[in-house]
């Protein structure tokens, strides 16, 4: 990755380290920060940088490969691939929307508990949506 974006792990989080890696890389992929053809850092190097076991990074790369974001070949760098959007069954879409609403409600509740106004949260959400290529 040229001008590699930095990944950060919260080792005190209840979210597993591999999931934090997946979530951060997925965001970079969806936002277009990581482009098709780019190589990701080698598993062992990224594991050393993040202070985790190499299997943790390997699992994250495998997950993103299964989602269609990466091409992972043993002995070679993981590469970003052009992801082809697949049609989603209506029930899968409905479940995804329910999950989105649940997670957003939880996040908004947490942010409101920290003192952020509803308007501030709405502006931030709008800003995030604007960065995505839809």
N, C-alpha and C positions, 0 to 999 in steps of 0.2 A: 504494500500500500504506500503510494507516494504521499508525503506529508501525512503520515498515519495519524488518524484521529485516535486519541487516547481513550482506552476503556478504563473504567474504575469499578472496583468491587467493594462492596460493603460486607466484610467478612463477619460482621455482627448481625447481618440481616437474616431474617427467617427464609428469605428467597435463596435457594441453592445457587452456588457460584456459577455453575454451568448455565443456569437459567438467566442469571444476570448478564452473562456474556452473550447468550442468544438474543435476549431482548435488546441489548445495546447495538449489536451488529445488525439485527433485523431493522432497527430504526435507521441506521446509517445506509442500509441497502434500499429501503423504501424511499428515503429522502433523496437518494441519488448521490450521496457522498461517496459511496463505494460503487464503482461502475463496472459493467460487464468487461471481463478480460483482466481485471486487476487481481493480483495475488494477495492473499492474506498472509500475515506473518506466520512463520512455521509454528507448529503446535508447541514445541518445546520452548522456543523463544518467548512466545506470548505467555506461556505458563510461568516462566521465570519472572517476566515483568509483572505479572499479576500476583505472584506468590501462591500459586495453586499447583496441584499435581497435573502433569501433562494429560492424563486421561480426562480431566475436567474440560480442558480446551478441546480435546478430540471429540468428546461427547457433544459439545456445543457445535462444532463444525459438522458433525454427522447429522444433528438435528436440522441445521440450516440446509444441508444437502438434501435431506428428505423433504423439506419444504420447497425445494426447487431453486434455492438461491445460490448454492455453491456446487462446484464440481470437486469432489475429493477423491484423489488417486493416491494410493500408498506410495510413499517415497517422493511425491511431488507436492508442490505448493497447492493449497486449496485456492481455487479461482472462482471469482464471481461470474455467474452466467446470466444470460438474458432470461428472465423469468416470464414464462407464458402464462397468462391468466387463464384459469380453467373455469368453466361454468360450474356454479355451485347449486346443489339441490336446495329447494325451497326450505326444507326442514333444517338443513345445515345452516342456511343463511339466518333463519329465525333464531336458532340456538346461538349463533354468533352475535346477533343483535341483542339478545337477552343478556349474554355475557358482557357485552359492551356496556349496556345500561347499568348492570349491577356494579361493574368495576368503576364506571364514572360516578355513580351515586356514592360509592365508598370513598373515592378520591375527593369528590366535592365536599363530602362531610368532613373528611380529615382536614382539608384546606380551610373550611369555614371554622372548624374548631381551633385552628391556628391563627384565626383572625382575618383571613382574606375575605374581601367582599365578594358577593355573587358577581358583580360587574367585573371585578378584576379577574376572577376565574374565567368568566365568559370571554374577556379580551384575550387571555392567554390561550384558551382553546381555539379561538378564531385564528390566532397567530400560528399555532401549530398546524391547523388545517391548511393555511395558506402556503406553508412550506412543502406540503405534499403534492406530488404530481398525480393528479387524479384522472 
